Amino acid sequence: MVDFFDRSGADVIVRGIRTETDFTYESYMADYLREHNPRIDTLFLHADPLLASVSSTEVRERLARGEDVSDEVPAGILPYFRNLH
């Protein structure tokens, strides 16, 4: 992630937070990334409660099976996910 951050010219990493467990994990990850690159800022966004059960792993698995994920992925980024497979 540190290398990708620099190569992409990003200014911030945006992470969705669904639960307290997510927040704890992502906080540790943000600290680790900043230790390795002081330019990295992480922005946490609280997930819509209706989507709190959605995980990226589940979405990738459903895509791999050829299933429709439009009910769990925002329309604006759905084409990106479809291009991954």
N, C-alpha and C positions, 0 to 999 in steps of 0.2 A: 504494500500500500504506500509506503514511503517513496519508493521509486516511481510508482505510477503517479503519485501526487505531483512530483517534480516534472515528470515527462508531460503530463497533461496541462500544466500551467494553471492548475486549480488554485483557488484562494481559500477554499473551505471544504470540509467533508461534512455531508449532511447524513445523519443517521436517524432512523425512526425508532421511537421508544414505545413499546407496548405495555411493558410491565416493570415492576421494581427490579426484577432480575435482569431485564434488558438494560436498565439504567446502570446497574452495578457493573455489568460486563462492559458496556460501552464506555463507561467512565474510565475503567482500567485500560481499555484499548486506546482511548484518547490520550491518556497520560503516556502510554508506551510510544505512541506515534510522535507525540511532541518531544519526548526524550531523544528520539532519533532524527527529528527535523523540527526545530523550533518555529518554523513558519506554519506548521499545520495547526489550524483551528478546526474544532469539531463543533457542529451545530446540531443539537438534539431537537427533534420535533416529536411531539406527543401524537401517537397514532389515533385515528378515528376509532372510538370504541367498537364500532360495527366491524372493523377490520382487524381488531386486536388478535384474533386467532389465526390470521394469515401469516405464513412464514415463507421466506424466499426459497427454502428447501422444498416445501410443498409445491410452490408454484413451478419450480424447475422440474420436479418429478412429473407433475401433471402435463407440462409442455412436452417432456420427453415421451409421454404416452400419447401425445397428439390431442389432448383434451383442451377444451376452451377454458381460458382463465380470465376472461373479460369481467367476470363478477368479482375478481380479487385484485385486479391490476388496473390502476387509473388509465383511462383511454389515452392520455397524452404520452404515456411511456409503453403502452402495449406493443406498438411496432418494434421498439427496441428489444423487448423480450422475445418477440417472434423471430427476430433476426439472429438470436443466440442459438437457435436450433435449426 
